[in-house]
Amino acid sequence: MTTPSAIQPSQLPARVRSFLAAHTARDADTAIGAFTPDAVVTDEGRSFRGTEEISSFLRHSGSEFTYTTELTGARRIDDEHWVAVNHLEGTFPGGVVDLAYRFTMDGALIAELVIAPR
């Protein structure tokens, strides 16, 4: 079993970094390019499968709120598994949350992303 190790966010895979930047900028067209065609994203217990569902999720997720996002940490689990931690503050219920974005890679693309409170 591999022990997760803290890394600098700049050490995350390129596609993860580009996804995070595009997602923060609410640029769904760029963000969707980071995923495999059959990828799965899970957020708030709901799963979105394939680029069409994921694209819709990216376009609408959190759109009813105003918030800021700051990438505050990252971990490498192994060559396929990475975690990025974002700190959000805004007008959503509770107003503050740290979310872990757990990525599973398939080569250079994201095959799975699970977003959950840290």
ChimeraX commands (.cxc) that place a marker at each C-alpha (Angstrom):
marker #1 position 0.00,0.00,0.00 radius 0.5
marker #1 position 1.31,3.43,-0.94 radius 0.5
marker #1 position 1.39,6.14,1.72 radius 0.5
marker #1 position -0.10,9.43,0.50 radius 0.5
marker #1 position 2.43,12.23,0.42 radius 0.5
marker #1 position 1.84,15.97,0.53 radius 0.5
marker #1 position 3.03,17.76,-2.58 radius 0.5
marker #1 position 3.01,21.27,-3.91 radius 0.5
marker #1 position -0.10,21.95,-6.05 radius 0.5
marker #1 position 2.27,22.62,-8.96 radius 0.5
marker #1 position 3.24,18.91,-8.78 radius 0.5
marker #1 position -0.29,17.72,-9.61 radius 0.5
marker #1 position -0.65,16.21,-13.10 radius 0.5
marker #1 position -1.00,18.83,-15.86 radius 0.5
marker #1 position -4.59,17.83,-16.69 radius 0.5
marker #1 position -5.61,18.09,-13.03 radius 0.5
marker #1 position -4.07,21.56,-12.81 radius 0.5
marker #1 position -5.75,22.68,-16.03 radius 0.5
marker #1 position -9.09,21.27,-14.87 radius 0.5
marker #1 position -8.85,23.03,-11.51 radius 0.5
marker #1 position -7.98,26.36,-13.14 radius 0.5
marker #1 position -10.80,26.04,-15.69 radius 0.5
marker #1 position -13.30,24.89,-13.04 radius 0.5
marker #1 position -12.42,27.83,-10.80 radius 0.5
marker #1 position -12.83,30.18,-13.77 radius 0.5
marker #1 position -16.15,28.46,-14.60 radius 0.5
marker #1 position -14.81,27.58,-18.06 radius 0.5
marker #1 position -16.69,24.31,-18.66 radius 0.5
marker #1 position -15.49,24.02,-22.27 radius 0.5
marker #1 position -11.85,23.88,-21.18 radius 0.5
marker #1 position -12.55,21.81,-18.04 radius 0.5
marker #1 position -14.32,19.03,-19.94 radius 0.5
marker #1 position -11.22,18.47,-22.06 radius 0.5
marker #1 position -9.43,17.02,-19.04 radius 0.5
marker #1 position -11.74,13.96,-18.86 radius 0.5
marker #1 position -11.87,10.60,-20.61 radius 0.5
marker #1 position -15.05,10.12,-22.71 radius 0.5
marker #1 position -16.49,7.69,-20.12 radius 0.5
marker #1 position -15.34,9.53,-16.99 radius 0.5
marker #1 position -17.46,9.75,-13.83 radius 0.5
marker #1 position -17.77,12.77,-11.52 radius 0.5
marker #1 position -19.45,12.42,-8.13 radius 0.5
marker #1 position -20.48,15.50,-6.15 radius 0.5
marker #1 position -22.94,15.73,-3.26 radius 0.5
marker #1 position -23.75,12.05,-3.69 radius 0.5
marker #1 position -24.78,12.42,-7.35 radius 0.5
marker #1 position -22.80,10.84,-10.17 radius 0.5
marker #1 position -22.42,12.27,-13.66 radius 0.5
marker #1 position -21.24,9.85,-16.36 radius 0.5
marker #1 position -19.68,10.71,-19.70 radius 0.5
marker #1 position -18.73,14.04,-21.14 radius 0.5
marker #1 position -22.32,15.20,-21.80 radius 0.5
marker #1 position -23.47,14.78,-18.19 radius 0.5
marker #1 position -20.17,16.07,-16.79 radius 0.5
marker #1 position -20.32,19.13,-19.05 radius 0.5
marker #1 position -23.83,19.92,-17.81 radius 0.5
marker #1 position -22.68,19.47,-14.22 radius 0.5
marker #1 position -19.71,21.81,-14.79 radius 0.5
marker #1 position -21.94,24.48,-16.36 radius 0.5
marker #1 position -24.52,24.46,-13.56 radius 0.5
marker #1 position -22.76,23.34,-10.37 radius 0.5
marker #1 position -22.75,26.11,-7.79 radius 0.5
marker #1 position -24.07,28.67,-10.28 radius 0.5
marker #1 position -26.69,29.87,-7.81 radius 0.5
marker #1 position -23.97,30.98,-5.38 radius 0.5
marker #1 position -21.16,33.48,-5.30 radius 0.5
marker #1 position -17.93,32.14,-3.84 radius 0.5
marker #1 position -14.16,32.22,-3.94 radius 0.5
marker #1 position -11.95,29.17,-4.38 radius 0.5
marker #1 position -8.38,28.75,-3.15 radius 0.5
marker #1 position -6.27,25.65,-3.79 radius 0.5
marker #1 position -4.79,25.00,-0.35 radius 0.5
marker #1 position -3.18,21.57,-0.59 radius 0.5
marker #1 position -2.40,18.51,-2.66 radius 0.5
marker #1 position -1.44,14.87,-2.15 radius 0.5
marker #1 position -0.12,12.11,-4.37 radius 0.5
marker #1 position -1.56,8.73,-3.47 radius 0.5
marker #1 position 0.11,6.83,-6.34 radius 0.5
marker #1 position 0.61,7.30,-10.09 radius 0.5
marker #1 position -3.14,7.17,-10.78 radius 0.5
marker #1 position -4.61,8.80,-7.65 radius 0.5
marker #1 position -4.23,12.43,-6.62 radius 0.5
marker #1 position -6.06,14.76,-4.21 radius 0.5
marker #1 position -6.43,18.53,-4.41 radius 0.5
marker #1 position -7.98,20.49,-1.53 radius 0.5
marker #1 position -9.91,23.67,-2.28 radius 0.5
marker #1 position -11.08,26.16,0.33 radius 0.5
marker #1 position -14.39,27.80,-0.64 radius 0.5
marker #1 position -16.03,30.82,0.97 radius 0.5
marker #1 position -19.29,32.28,-0.25 radius 0.5
marker #1 position -23.06,32.56,-0.18 radius 0.5
marker #1 position -23.76,28.79,-0.09 radius 0.5
marker #1 position -25.20,27.17,3.08 radius 0.5
marker #1 position -22.55,27.24,5.80 radius 0.5
marker #1 position -20.49,29.82,3.92 radius 0.5
marker #1 position -17.13,28.02,4.29 radius 0.5
marker #1 position -15.99,24.54,3.27 radius 0.5
marker #1 position -12.81,22.64,2.43 radius 0.5
marker #1 position -13.45,20.22,-0.42 radius 0.5
marker #1 position -11.23,17.31,-1.38 radius 0.5
marker #1 position -11.15,16.66,-5.12 radius 0.5
marker #1 position -10.07,13.02,-5.46 radius 0.5
marker #1 position -8.83,12.26,-8.97 radius 0.5
marker #1 position -8.27,8.92,-10.66 radius 0.5
marker #1 position -6.21,9.22,-13.81 radius 0.5
marker #1 position -6.27,7.09,-16.96 radius 0.5
marker #1 position -3.02,8.02,-18.60 radius 0.5
marker #1 position -3.00,11.80,-18.92 radius 0.5
marker #1 position -6.80,12.20,-18.57 radius 0.5
marker #1 position -9.15,12.18,-15.58 radius 0.5
marker #1 position -11.22,8.99,-15.42 radius 0.5
marker #1 position -12.94,9.73,-12.11 radius 0.5
marker #1 position -13.39,12.70,-9.81 radius 0.5
marker #1 position -15.04,12.55,-6.41 radius 0.5
marker #1 position -15.71,15.88,-4.69 radius 0.5
marker #1 position -16.49,15.72,-0.97 radius 0.5
marker #1 position -15.90,17.72,2.20 radius 0.5
marker #1 position -12.45,17.13,3.56 radius 0.5
marker link #1:1,2 radius 0.2
marker link #1:2,3 radius 0.2
marker link #1:3,4 radius 0.2
marker link #1:4,5 radius 0.2
marker link #1:5,6 radius 0.2
marker link #1:6,7 radius 0.2
marker link #1:7,8 radius 0.2
marker link #1:8,9 radius 0.2
marker link #1:9,10 radius 0.2
marker link #1:10,11 radius 0.2
marker link #1:11,12 radius 0.2
marker link #1:12,13 radius 0.2
marker link #1:13,14 radius 0.2
marker link #1:14,15 radius 0.2
marker link #1:15,16 radius 0.2
marker link #1:16,17 radius 0.2
marker link #1:17,18 radius 0.2
marker link #1:18,19 radius 0.2
marker link #1:19,20 radius 0.2
marker link #1:20,21 radius 0.2
marker link #1:21,22 radius 0.2
marker link #1:22,23 radius 0.2
marker link #1:23,24 radius 0.2
marker link #1:24,25 radius 0.2
marker link #1:25,26 radius 0.2
marker link #1:26,27 radius 0.2
marker link #1:27,28 radius 0.2
marker link #1:28,29 radius 0.2
marker link #1:29,30 radius 0.2
marker link #1:30,31 radius 0.2
marker link #1:31,32 radius 0.2
marker link #1:32,33 radius 0.2
marker link #1:33,34 radius 0.2
marker link #1:34,35 radius 0.2
marker link #1:35,36 radius 0.2
marker link #1:36,37 radius 0.2
marker link #1:37,38 radius 0.2
marker link #1:38,39 radius 0.2
marker link #1:39,40 radius 0.2
marker link #1:40,41 radius 0.2
marker link #1:41,42 radius 0.2
marker link #1:42,43 radius 0.2
marker link #1:43,44 radius 0.2
marker link #1:44,45 radius 0.2
marker link #1:45,46 radius 0.2
marker link #1:46,47 radius 0.2
marker link #1:47,48 radius 0.2
marker link #1:48,49 radius 0.2
marker link #1:49,50 radius 0.2
marker link #1:50,51 radius 0.2
marker link #1:51,52 radius 0.2
marker link #1:52,53 radius 0.2
marker link #1:53,54 radius 0.2
marker link #1:54,55 radius 0.2
marker link #1:55,56 radius 0.2
marker link #1:56,57 radius 0.2
marker link #1:57,58 radius 0.2
marker link #1:58,59 radius 0.2
marker link #1:59,60 radius 0.2
marker link #1:60,61 radius 0.2
marker link #1:61,62 radius 0.2
marker link #1:62,63 radius 0.2
marker link #1:63,64 radius 0.2
marker link #1:64,65 radius 0.2
marker link #1:65,66 radius 0.2
marker link #1:66,67 radius 0.2
marker link #1:67,68 radius 0.2
marker link #1:68,69 radius 0.2
marker link #1:69,70 radius 0.2
marker link #1:70,71 radius 0.2
marker link #1:71,72 radius 0.2
marker link #1:72,73 radius 0.2
marker link #1:73,74 radius 0.2
marker link #1:74,75 radius 0.2
marker link #1:75,76 radius 0.2
marker link #1:76,77 radius 0.2
marker link #1:77,78 radius 0.2
marker link #1:78,79 radius 0.2
marker link #1:79,80 radius 0.2
marker link #1:80,81 radius 0.2
marker link #1:81,82 radius 0.2
marker link #1:82,83 radius 0.2
marker link #1:83,84 radius 0.2
marker link #1:84,85 radius 0.2
marker link #1:85,86 radius 0.2
marker link #1:86,87 radius 0.2
marker link #1:87,88 radius 0.2
marker link #1:88,89 radius 0.2
marker link #1:89,90 radius 0.2
marker link #1:90,91 radius 0.2
marker link #1:91,92 radius 0.2
marker link #1:92,93 radius 0.2
marker link #1:93,94 radius 0.2
marker link #1:94,95 radius 0.2
marker link #1:95,96 radius 0.2
marker link #1:96,97 radius 0.2
marker link #1:97,98 radius 0.2
marker link #1:98,99 radius 0.2
marker link #1:99,100 radius 0.2
marker link #1:100,101 radius 0.2
marker link #1:101,102 radius 0.2
marker link #1:102,103 radius 0.2
marker link #1:103,104 radius 0.2
marker link #1:104,105 radius 0.2
marker link #1:105,106 radius 0.2
marker link #1:106,107 radius 0.2
marker link #1:107,108 radius 0.2
marker link #1:108,109 radius 0.2
marker link #1:109,110 radius 0.2
marker link #1:110,111 radius 0.2
marker link #1:111,112 radius 0.2
marker link #1:112,113 radius 0.2
marker link #1:113,114 radius 0.2
marker link #1:114,115 radius 0.2
marker link #1:115,116 radius 0.2
marker link #1:116,117 radius 0.2
marker link #1:117,118 radius 0.2
view
